[in-house]
């Protein structure tokens, strides 16, 4: 929602619609919410609901329509545009059901993008608690698949899991987890839901994914200030190496539930400093 107080003016060259709606207007609200988690200034809340990395420059590629769905071609076109624009990172709070052992076209495309050095974060999916439910493109080896925890530091029941067998079928996923339950962030004023607030709360790995994307943006920025040659790769390593393991309700969580664990910016920043 370009009229929301929490977003700075974004030039038209950094806005693209890849759907059949022929407008970047967000009538659904999902895109505004996840963008605000990354880059919202918190202006409408006097800073209370500021995003993780409010200083980033957003490229806004609309690939989902007003009902929250879209075609594979929309997403692939958006990915190619981001690549052409030489983005540092792509954040994908979207996905589709993956077939274990059979990479989808979207998974393959995202894997190839990561091989250029670009960071790609993707929501793990909301199909838990069953195993083997990681979405495409989060199942791509190079993509950072993000699961969701609640404010009690417990894995959200809906957060998709990998499998216990390892390998290409999602056993090495997710890569990490972040808060994804009742996350308050900007609400699109174009969303006709009977509310008038500038903010709303949503839950899902869609909310956890931009928290990780914002954290990576902060780490990349730190490295760029230091003129580091390989900022994206090192930021990813620092983020995952700084993650902390969590205990479940009745057992320590397995890697196919939380990956490396809950991201911890204090630890990651200290790793970079050392």
Secondary structure, DSSP 8 states (H G I E B T S, - for coil): -TTSTTS----GGGEEE-STT-----SSSHHHHHHHHHH---GGGTTTT--TTTT----EEE-S-TTS---HHHHHHHHHHHHHTT-SEEEE---B--BTTB--HHHHHHHHHHTTT-EEEEE--S-TTSSS---BTTTSTTSEEEEEE-TTSSB-TTS----TT-GGGTTT---EEEE-SSEEEE--TT--SS---SEEEE-SHHHHHHHHHHHHHHHHHHHHHTT-TTHHHHHHHHHHHT-B--B-SSSB--HHHHTT-B--HHHHHHHHH-
